[in-house]
Amino acid sequence: MSIEQQPSLPPVLRPANPPRRQLSELASRFARDTRGELQGVAVSGITLATADLRAGEAFVAIRGVNRHGAEFSAAAAEKGAVAIITDDDGAAIAESVGLPILIVDDPRAILGDLSAWVYGTGADDPLPLLFATTGTNGKTSVSHLLAGILDQIDVVTGLSSTAERHIAGEVIVSRLTTPEASEFHALLALMREREVEAVAVEVSAQALSRHRVDGIHFDVAGFTNLSHDHLDDYADMEEYFEAKLPLFRPDRSKRGVICLDSPSGAIVVERAEIPVVTVGTPLIAADPKIAAKADWVVTIDDERAAGTTFTLAGPAGTLTTTVPVIGPHMAANAALAIVMLLEGGYAWERIVTALERDGGIRAYLPGRTQLVSGERGPAVFVDFGHSPDAFEKTLAAVRRVTPGRVVMLFGADGDRDASKRFDMARTAVQGSDILVVTDHHPRFEDPESIRATLVAGARKARPDAEIHEYSPPETAIVAAVELVGDGDAILWAGPGHQDYRDIRGVRTPYSARELARRALRAAGWPVPDSRWPVPYPDED
C-alpha cells in the first residue's frame, strides 16, 4: 500500500445464518405507519449505511447533520434492501423508490430495539455473558484485560474495543469505540453463532447518548474514572458525566464494579441503581482514604518496563500477579477486570490458578504504553493516551522505570475538544525533561496553529523547559531519538495502535510503532521484530 492510499474501513460483521423476520411483524411492533406491500417480505438484517448493506436487509434512513439518509434509498434498493425504515420526512423522500416504508418517530432512538428484534439479541434472548466498561481513560485496557484473562481460564471470548473486535480467536480492526446499534447486534449474533461464552465491550459516553448500546443488557458494568475530555460533544464535565450514568441502571446492566481512584467513582456508587462493588488503588487515588476503604484494594509491589506487579485483596482472598504494562493505573485496570469477572460468576480459584500457572496476566493491549524498543538503548513507549489525566499517569509511570531522562512526544487532535490542549501541554512539559511537539490528526484544522497552541501552553507552564517542534511526526520521532541515549525514555502519546492519520478527511497510512522502530534502527539501536502489519515498506 502506498503512503498516499487511504486504508479501507474494516467490514461490518454479521452472522453467517441470520434469522429471517417477517416485515409485517416488524411493522406491527415498531411502525407508526407504513407504505407499500409488507406481506411475504422477509428481513435478514438491518443497517444505517448503504455501503455495508446486503441483499435482504432493511435500510434505516436517519436525518444527518447535512443530509437525510433517505436520500440514499435508491442506492439501498439497488443493493437489495427490502424495506426503508425512516421518519415522516424520510418517507416523503423515499416514496418514489418503490420499496415498502415503515414510518417511526425517531429511527435512531429505536434502532437498538429494532436490531435486537431482527437479530434475536435482546435481553430475553440467549447470549454470552456481557461485560461493559466505561470511563474517560482505561476503557480499552480493561476490555483487553478482560479478554486476556478470559482466554487464560479457557473461555471462548469476544471483544469490542476502540482498537479491535475479537470473535472466538478472529481479530478485526475496529471502526468506532462502540459500533452503531445495528452493527453491535449483528456482531453479538455472530458471536453467539460461533459459541462465544463471554464478551468484553468498551462503552463510550457517546455510545450511550447516541443509542449505540440500546437493546443490550450487560451482566456487569465497570467504571474506570472521569477526567477532562470530549467537551466537543458535551457542554461541560457535568453533562459528560451524566451521559455515562445510565449504564448503571437496571435497564442497562445487572451489576456494577466501580473504581474509586477518581472523585467521580464515589458519585457513581451513590447514584447507581444496581448492586455495585468497589475497587481502589490508594497509591494513585485522588483520595487515598476513600480508595483504601474499597471492597477490593490494590497494592503496587514492583514496577518495571516489562510490567507492573500488584496485590489485589478483597472478600474472596488475596492475589499477587503482574500486568504486562507499566504503571499503577494499569494495575488498577487489571484489578477492575478481575473483580468484574468475579461479579460475572467466574470463580476466584479459577482465576487465581490460571494467573499463577501463566506467571501473570497474558493480555495484548494495543497501543497502551507499548514498549517498542529493544533491550539496549533508549526505551520507547507508544501510547494512545490523549487527555491530561492520561498524560500525567503515563508520564509518572515511565519516570519510575527510567534511570535517565524522559522525553515526551505528542500532538493534539484537530476539530476535537480544543479546551484540553493547554492542560495537555502543561501536563506534558511538567512531567518530562524534554518536550517534542508534533502533529497528530489535524483533520481540517491547521496543524501549525495546533502546534503553536501547544508550544505556547508548555512555555507558559514551564518557561525554562527544553521544547522542540517538528512536523511531520516522521521527522519528530527521528529528532526525539537523537536527543536520548541508553537509559533514557521516550513516551510518544496519542497515536497508540492506530494505523492512519486523518489529514483533511483522508486516512493516511501511518504507524507510530514502526516509525519509532525505524528511528531507533537508524540510530544504531537494536529493535524487536514487529508483530503488526504496517503500511511502510521495509528499508532494509
Summary of the structure (lengths in Angstrom):
residues: 540
radius of gyration: 24.0
end to end distance: 17.3
largest distance: 75.2
contacts: 1999
relative contact order: 0.09
helix: 35%
strand: 23%
